Amino acid sequence: MEHIKTYHGIDWPHPRGLLRVEGPVSPEALATYRLDDGLGAFRPPARQHEALVEIAALPEGRVIVARRAETVVGYVTFHYPDPFERWAQGGLDCLLELGAIEVTPLYRQGGLAKTLLRVAFLDDFMENYIVLTTEYYWHWDLKGTGLDVWAYRRVMEKVMGSANLVWMATDDPDICAHPANCLMVRIGKNVPPEAVAAFDRLRFQNRLIW
């Protein structure tokens, strides 16, 4: 499958100042930016910056950023599922994982996460993909937000729902490890039925046969 990436960018008025929300950003452009010091949910900002550049360079990889001047204050990534996850087992080249979405604490108010997703899906080629996100409570900033797992999950459902990702059931062990974890999915309008059926088989692999 050829992965076509069409750049979109908007100037978006955040309460803390005007931001540029754009993407998919090229690895060359992304390398010239720096990550805000508060973007450390997954790894230290400098290392996360390197990881984002690597994702942007993947044929299917997409990185959408929100930046103030050259400082990135939020981002969302899309790429193929990790080869060790069940979602990679079906060999679906139309399946992308929303791997991470992060906004630095000072910019979390005002709907920036939803705006990142809105810009990501401005690209019509995203309609050719099934996009999934696996939400695990151990990745959530419960301490920083002061929310419990259920309140945080409601926030994540609203954010993902703004881009038409919906909850879907699965027997994936990591999802089933805690009731607050969830799988959310967006099926693009151009995805063929056979790909949807193959994805459904990935969602449930432990059906009992009597």
Secondary structure, DSSP 8 states (H G I E B T S, - for coil): -------EEEEEEETTEEEEEEES--HHHHHT-EE-TT--SSS-HHHHHHHHHHHHHSSS-EEEEEEETTEEEEEEEEE---TTSGGGTT--TTEEEEEEEEE-GGG-TTSHHHHHHHHHTTSGGGGG-EEEEEE-GGGS-HHHH---HHHHHHHHHHHHHTTT-EEE----HHHHTSTT-EEEEEE-TT--HHHHHHHHHHH-------
